[in-house]
């Protein structure tokens, strides 16, 4: 499952685990889903960014 970090214009942040996120234009908010079911909603107003972090299994070790 992916991890999303939402940053708001007031400087606050929120961590949301979900498979996908999409913008619901008719409702004016972002919808985070897991297994096709909505798990979280974030209003469009005040969102600065939504960043998807790699899943832990995708992390690579750095050697040098």
N, C-alpha and C positions, 0 to 999 in steps of 0.2 A: 504494500500500500504506500502511496506517495505521501509526502508531508508538504503541506503548504504553509508559508509564512505570509500573513497579511499585515502590511504596514499601513497605518492610518495617518491622515494629515496632521493629527494632533501628536504624533510621535509614538503612540502606543502600537503594540504588536500583538498578533494572535497566531497561535499554532493550530492548524486544522489537519488532522489525518483524513485523507480521502483518496479515492481512486481518480476522480476527475473533478473539474470545475468548469462551469459555463455561466454566461451572463443571460439572465432571463429578462429580455428587453421589455416585455409586457408588464412585468412585476417590478422592474427597477432594482434587482438585486442579483448577486452572484449565488449560484447554487452549487454546493459541494456534494458529491455523491459517492457512495460506496456500494458496490454490487448493484448499481443501477437505482438505488434508493437515496433520496435526499437525506443528508446527515447534518448539514449546517447551511445557514443562509447569512450573507453579509450584504448590507445595503451598499448601493453604488456610491452614494454621497459619502465623502470622507475617506475613500480608499485611495491610498497613494500607490501601492503596488501589491501584487500577488506573485510570490516566487515559489516555484515547485522545486523542492530539494530532491536530490537523488535518493533512491531507496538504499538502505544499508547494504544490500547485496551488490549494489553497483559501485560502492566505494572501492577505490584502488589504493593499495599501499604505495607510498612514495619512498623510494630508496635512493641513496645518493652517496 
